[in-house]
Amino acid sequence: MTKTELLTYAAQLEEQILATPPTGRLSYQPKLREVLRDIRQSGSEIPSRLRRLDVQLEEQAAERMFDNMPI
């Protein structure tokens, strides 16, 4: 994919993630990470909003892990 196609795909993926209820967003994390990696490898800068979304998903994953931990 070209840089433009990667950024367009990332924007579409972002829309899908944000349209999904928060409890279902983690399922998109592998796809988001893949496209962010591809954008980085293409030499483009990753938009800050996509970096923030990736961090939010990472924080959700960490919270979910600790929510399931027995006391």
The 8 nearest C-alpha neighbors of each residue, nearest first, counted from 0:
[[1, 4, 5, 2, 3, 37, 41, 38],
 [0, 2, 4, 3, 5, 41, 6, 38],
 [1, 3, 5, 4, 6, 41, 0, 38],
 [2, 4, 6, 1, 5, 7, 0, 8],
 [3, 5, 7, 1, 2, 6, 0, 8],
 [6, 4, 8, 2, 3, 7, 9, 0],
 [5, 7, 9, 3, 8, 4, 10, 2],
 [8, 6, 4, 10, 9, 5, 3, 11],
 [7, 9, 11, 5, 10, 6, 4, 12],
 [8, 10, 6, 12, 7, 11, 5, 13],
 [11, 9, 13, 7, 12, 8, 6, 14],
 [12, 10, 8, 14, 13, 9, 7, 15],
 [11, 13, 9, 15, 14, 10, 8, 16],
 [12, 14, 10, 16, 11, 15, 9, 17],
 [15, 13, 11, 17, 12, 16, 18, 10],
 [16, 14, 12, 18, 13, 17, 19, 11],
 [17, 15, 13, 19, 18, 14, 24, 12],
 [16, 18, 14, 19, 15, 13, 20, 24],
 [19, 17, 15, 16, 14, 20, 13, 21],
 [18, 20, 16, 17, 24, 23, 21, 15],
 [19, 21, 22, 23, 18, 24, 17, 16],
 [22, 20, 24, 23, 19, 25, 17, 16],
 [21, 23, 20, 24, 25, 19, 59, 26],
 [24, 22, 21, 20, 25, 26, 19, 27],
 [25, 23, 21, 26, 27, 16, 22, 19],
 [24, 26, 27, 28, 23, 56, 60, 22],
 [25, 27, 24, 28, 23, 29, 30, 16],
 [28, 26, 25, 30, 24, 29, 31, 16],
 [27, 29, 31, 25, 30, 26, 32, 56],
 [30, 28, 32, 31, 27, 33, 26, 25],
 [31, 29, 33, 27, 28, 32, 34, 12],
 [30, 32, 28, 34, 33, 29, 35, 27],
 [33, 31, 35, 29, 30, 34, 28, 36],
 [34, 32, 30, 36, 31, 35, 29, 37],
 [33, 35, 37, 31, 36, 32, 38, 30],
 [36, 34, 38, 32, 37, 33, 31, 39],
 [35, 37, 39, 33, 34, 38, 32, 40],
 [38, 36, 34, 40, 39, 35, 41, 33],
 [39, 37, 35, 41, 36, 40, 43, 34],
 [38, 40, 36, 42, 37, 41, 43, 35],
 [41, 39, 37, 42, 38, 36, 43, 35],
 [42, 40, 38, 39, 43, 37, 2, 1],
 [43, 41, 40, 39, 44, 38, 2, 37],
 [44, 42, 41, 39, 38, 45, 2, 40],
 [43, 45, 46, 39, 42, 38, 47, 41],
 [44, 46, 47, 43, 38, 39, 35, 49],
 [47, 45, 49, 48, 44, 50, 6, 51],
 [46, 48, 50, 49, 51, 45, 52, 44],
 [47, 49, 51, 50, 46, 52, 45, 53],
 [50, 48, 52, 51, 47, 46, 53, 45],
 [49, 51, 47, 53, 52, 48, 54, 46],
 [52, 50, 54, 48, 49, 53, 47, 55],
 [51, 53, 49, 55, 54, 50, 48, 56],
 [52, 54, 50, 56, 51, 55, 49, 57],
 [55, 53, 57, 51, 52, 56, 58, 50],
 [56, 54, 52, 58, 57, 53, 51, 59],
 [55, 57, 59, 53, 58, 54, 25, 60],
 [56, 58, 54, 60, 55, 59, 53, 61],
 [59, 57, 61, 55, 60, 56, 62, 54],
 [60, 58, 56, 62, 57, 61, 63, 55],
 [59, 61, 57, 63, 58, 62, 56, 64],
 [62, 60, 58, 64, 63, 59, 57, 65],
 [63, 61, 59, 65, 64, 60, 66, 58],
 [62, 64, 66, 60, 61, 65, 59, 67],
 [63, 65, 61, 62, 66, 67, 60, 68],
 [64, 66, 68, 62, 67, 63, 61, 69],
 [67, 65, 63, 64, 68, 62, 69, 61],
 [68, 66, 65, 64, 69, 63, 62, 70],
 [67, 69, 65, 66, 70, 64, 63, 62],
 [70, 68, 67, 66, 65, 64, 63, 62],
 [69, 68, 67, 66, 65, 64, 63, 62]]
